[in-house]
Amino acid sequence: MNKPVSPISSLSLRLPKADGAIETYRLAASRSFPAKLEGGLNRVAFSAAHTVANPLADVDPWLSAAVDWDKTIAFREHVWNLGLGVAEAMDTAQRGMGLDWPTSLELITRSVRAAKARGNALVFSGAGTDHLALDDAKGLDDVIRAYEEQIAAIEKVGGRIIMMASRALAKIGNNAEDYAKVYDRVLSQVREPVIIHWLGDMFDPALNGYWGTPDLDKAMDAAVAIINANAAKVDGVKVSLLDKQREIDMRRRLDKPVKMYTGDDFNYAELIAGDEQGYSHALLGIFDAIAPAASYALSRLAAGDEAGFHDVLGPTVPLSRHIFKAPTRFYKTGVVFMAYLNGHQDHFTMVGGQESARSTLHLAELFKLADKAGLLRDPERAASRMKAVLAVRGLA
């Protein structure tokens, strides 16, 4: 069983406050979560995993992605050990925000190889159209060909597909019929059922008006119609709108074999728990940062201990809401900062220089919320690393 240990009464550090003052923050009682899954799960759960940058590469970070492949794959091994799947080369990996398609394909190739070496650990990978320059997207056939190229490349290395939302389609798709043409054509060709990803414009402003309309009710009508018409080719749909009720409404409208994967980093605990009419599985960026707690909570739910599930996962929600606060697209900074605090990488350097995307105050609050949720697996190391970041930012 997972039990809190005694309070770390002697461990404290000085953190900045919003009013400019400095407070002495004393760390709370810690929790110790299993490093491997204990028992089974009754939900399919993916962590959208981050990419570990190589801080010593001689590149211009805003222009080129330098990846530490060993650390990046080691983090995926950590996720798999916990019984979670990996959603590869997605938004959390900085796809479209530092990670281009060629680097994404190499990441997918390495991740699929590592998964197969473990005996087919669960990994699905993002296929989109991001190698197609928006100026070159003249018509729907250009979008279709771009999807086909990426899907073929991923299937060639043995990967399963997450069909990502397309910026090019958002640009040129005028109505539900345009989206149906693209999705019907692409889905008719996939080897195995895919996960459809509906990413809201709070994550990527270029996706505003996806499914052919800015009206979310009409957009959902279009998405449900397309997904249900292709149900044999769809494993599930991940919805990232940060709108609990819309996800529930969509979940109830999907054909029975089609899973709903929550992408709601604000309300995931109650959506995974579900209600009398159903529940959501999970495909979440926050599961990167809270993987041990997520795994343990899900194992409690599978064991019939719903109170234990909420006891573990509930305290992680304030942290997630902070990490994913607007501008939401910068949440990757918080995810990687958590990996740094918890020793999964030895530096706080990101692809694209995105470590600068959140303020010092934001990181200080993140630290406190992670501590209160029991998510700092080595509090002394985490405190030391927090102090190092503060020193670099002028708060020695």
Long-range contacts (C-beta under 8 A, 24 or more apart in sequence): 2-31, 2-32, 2-33, 2-34, 2-296, 2-312, 3-31, 3-32, 4-29, 4-30, 4-31, 4-374, 5-29, 5-30, 5-31, 5-32, 8-379, 11-379, 11-380, 11-383, 12-383, 13-383, 13-386, 13-387, 14-390, 14-395, 15-364, 15-367, 15-368, 15-386, 15-390, 16-360, 16-361, 16-364, 16-390, 16-395, 17-361, 18-361, 22-395, 25-367, 25-368, 27-371, 27-376, 27-379, 27-383, 28-371, 28-372, 28-374, 29-374, 30-371, 30-374, 30-376, 30-379, 31-293, 31-374, 31-375, 32-377, 33-292, 33-293, 33-295, 33-296, 33-312, 33-374, 33-377, 34-82, 34-292, 34-295, 34-296, 35-81, 35-82, 35-292, 36-81, 36-82, 36-83, 37-81, 37-82, 37-83, 37-295, 37-299, 38-296, 38-299, 39-299, 39-302, 39-303, 40-83, 40-299, 40-302, 41-83, 41-298, 41-299, 41-301, 41-302, 42-298, 42-301, 42-302, 43-272, 43-279, 43-281, 43-282, 43-298, 43-301, 43-302, 44-85, 44-122, 44-236, 44-259, 44-261, 44-281, 44-282, 45-83, 45-84, 45-85, 45-281, 45-282, 45-283, 45-284, 45-287, 45-294, 45-295, 45-298, 46-84, 46-85, 46-86, 46-87, 46-122, 46-124, 46-261, 46-282, 46-283, 46-284, 46-287, 47-79, 47-84, 47-85, 47-86, 47-87, 47-284, 47-285, 47-287, 47-288, 47-291, 47-294, 48-87, 48-90, 48-91, 48-92, 48-93, 48-283, 48-284, 48-285, 48-287, 48-288, 49-75, 49-76, 49-79, 49-86, 49-87, 49-88, 49-92, 49-93, 49-288, 50-75, 50-92, 50-93, 50-94, 50-288, 50-332, 50-335, 50-336, 50-339, 51-93, 51-94, 51-99, 51-107, 51-351, 52-339, 52-344, 52-345, 53-347, 53-349, 53-350, 53-351, 55-347, 55-349, 61-98, 61-349, 61-350, 61-351, 61-352, 61-353, 62-352, 62-353, 65-94, 65-98, 65-99, 65-100, 65-103, 65-351, 65-352, 66-351, 67-103, 67-106, 67-107, 67-351, 68-345, 69-110, 71-344, 71-345, 72-107, 72-110, 73-110, 73-111, 73-114, 74-344, 75-339, 75-344, 75-345, 76-111, 76-114, 76-115, 76-123, 77-114, 77-118, 78-291, 78-344, 79-287, 79-288, 79-291, 80-115, 80-118, 80-121, 80-122, 82-291, 82-292, 82-294, 82-295, 83-295, 83-298, 83-299, 84-122, 84-287, 84-291, 84-294, 84-295, 85-121, 85-122, 85-123, 85-124, 86-111, 86-115, 86-121, 86-122, 86-123, 86-124, 87-123, 87-124, 87-125, 87-126, 87-162, 87-283, 88-112, 88-123, 88-124, 88-125, 88-126, 88-159, 89-125, 89-126, 90-126, 90-162, 90-164, 90-197, 90-285, 91-199, 91-203, 91-204, 91-240, 91-285, 91-332, 92-285, 92-288, 92-332, 92-335, 94-332, 94-350, 94-351, 94-352, 94-354, 95-126, 95-128, 95-130, 95-164, 96-128, 96-130, 96-167, 96-204, 97-329, 97-332, 97-352, 97-354, 98-350, 98-351, 98-352, 98-353, 98-354, 99-351, 99-352, 100-130, 100-131, 101-128, 101-130, 101-131, 101-150, 102-131, 104-130, 105-150, 105-153, 105-154, 108-154, 108-157, 108-159, 109-157, 112-157, 112-158, 112-159, 113-157, 116-158, 123-159, 123-160, 124-159, 124-160, 124-161, 124-162, 124-194, 124-195, 125-154, 125-159, 125-160, 125-161, 125-162, 126-162, 126-164, 126-197, 127-151, 127-154, 127-161, 127-162, 127-163, 127-164, 127-194, 128-163, 128-164, 128-165, 128-166, 129-166, 129-167, 129-168, 129-169, 130-167, 132-168, 134-167, 134-168, 134-171, 137-168, 137-171, 137-172, 138-172, 139-172, 140-169, 140-172, 140-173, 140-178, 140-181, 140-182, 142-168, 143-168, 143-169, 143-172, 143-173, 143-182, 144-181, 144-182, 144-185, 144-186, 147-182, 147-186, 148-186, 148-189, 151-186, 151-189, 151-190, 155-190, 155-191, 160-192, 160-194, 161-190, 161-192, 161-194, 161-195, 162-194, 162-195, 162-196, 162-197, 162-238, 162-283, 163-187, 163-194, 163-195, 163-196, 163-197, 164-197, 164-199, 165-197, 165-198, 165-199, 165-204, 165-207, 165-210, 167-204, 167-206, 167-207, 169-210, 170-206, 170-207, 170-208, 170-209, 170-210, 171-206, 173-212, 174-212, 175-212, 175-213, 176-211, 176-212, 176-213, 176-218, 176-221, 176-222, 176-225, 176-226, 177-212, 178-212, 179-211, 179-212, 179-222, 179-226, 180-222, 180-225, 180-226, 180-229, 183-226, 183-230, 184-226, 184-229, 184-230, 187-230, 187-233, 187-234, 188-230, 188-233, 190-233, 192-235, 193-232, 193-233, 193-234, 193-235, 194-233, 194-234, 194-235, 195-234, 195-235, 195-236, 195-237, 195-238, 195-261, 195-283, 196-223, 196-227, 196-234, 196-236, 196-237, 196-238, 197-237, 197-238, 197-240, 197-263, 198-223, 198-237, 198-238, 198-239, 198-240, 198-241, 198-263, 199-240, 199-263, 200-240, 200-241, 200-242, 202-241, 202-242, 202-326, 202-328, 202-329, 203-240, 203-328, 203-329, 204-329, 205-329, 216-241, 216-243, 216-246, 220-246, 220-249, 220-250, 220-253, 223-250, 224-250, 224-253, 224-254, 227-254, 227-255, 227-258, 228-253, 228-254, 228-255, 228-258, 231-255, 231-257, 231-258, 234-258, 235-259, 236-260, 236-261, 236-281, 237-261, 238-262, 238-263, 238-283, 239-263, 239-264, 240-264, 240-265, 242-266, 242-267, 242-324, 242-328, 244-270, 244-271, 247-271, 247-280, 248-275, 251-278, 251-280, 252-277, 252-278, 265-320, 265-321, 265-323, 265-324, 265-331, 266-317, 266-320, 266-321, 266-324, 267-317, 268-313, 268-317, 268-320, 269-297, 269-309, 269-310, 269-313, 269-314, 269-316, 269-317, 272-298, 272-301, 272-313, 273-301, 273-306, 273-309, 273-310, 285-324, 285-331, 285-332, 285-335, 286-316, 286-319, 286-320, 286-323, 286-324, 286-335, 288-335, 288-338, 288-339, 289-319, 289-320, 289-323, 289-334, 289-335, 289-338, 289-339, 289-370, 289-375, 290-316, 290-319, 290-320, 290-338, 290-373, 290-375, 292-375, 292-377, 293-373, 293-374, 293-375, 315-372, 315-373, 315-374, 316-373, 316-375, 318-369, 318-372, 318-373, 319-366, 319-369, 319-370, 319-372, 319-373, 319-375, 322-362, 322-365, 322-366, 322-369, 323-366, 330-354, 330-357, 330-358, 332-357, 333-357, 333-358, 334-358, 334-362, 334-363, 334-366, 337-363, 337-366, 337-389, 338-366, 338-370, 338-375, 340-385, 341-367, 341-370, 341-376, 341-381, 341-382, 341-385, 341-386, 342-375, 342-376, 342-377, 342-378, 342-382, 343-377, 343-378, 343-381, 348-385, 348-389, 360-389, 360-390, 360-393, 360-395, 363-389, 364-390
